[in-house]
Amino acid sequence: METVFDHNLTPDEIDELGVLDRWINVRHNLVFPEPYTEEGYRATITPGGALFDLGLLYLNRGDEAKAEVYWSQVPDKVAEFKRGMDYQVIEE
């Protein structure tokens, strides 16, 4: 299964995405093994979760078209993510 680790993550991107810290448990509602490692991520992430993270990676890289390629495959996860960001709309 393709994951963000197949896309030359930088240390900054690993931190920004939270793929090797406790945030990953919250985002995917899964329990990843500690210590957080690439191997643990690959063993635990679901196919839909991997697609979501790939979209998030490319969104953070500024490539919205490529993010949409991944996110179009998991629209429910993307909708949930965007609902969690509604505070940005309220503040504007």
C-alpha positions, 0 to 999 in steps of 0.5 A: 500500500502506498503511504506518505513514506513513499514520497520522500518526506522531509523531517519538517513534513513528518512533524507537520503531518504528525505521522510519528507522534500521538496526533496520528492516533487522533486523526485516524481513531486508531492506536498506533504502536509506540514508539512511533515508527514508519514500520508501525505506521505502515502496519497500522494505517488503513488504506483510506487513512493512507490516502487521506495522509497522502492528500494532506501531504500534497496539500501541505506541499502546495499541490492541490491538484495532486491532493485532490487525486488522493482525496477524491478516493476518500471523500468522507474522510475529507469532509470530516477533516474539513468540518473540523476546520469550520472555526476558520470560517467563523473567524473570517 
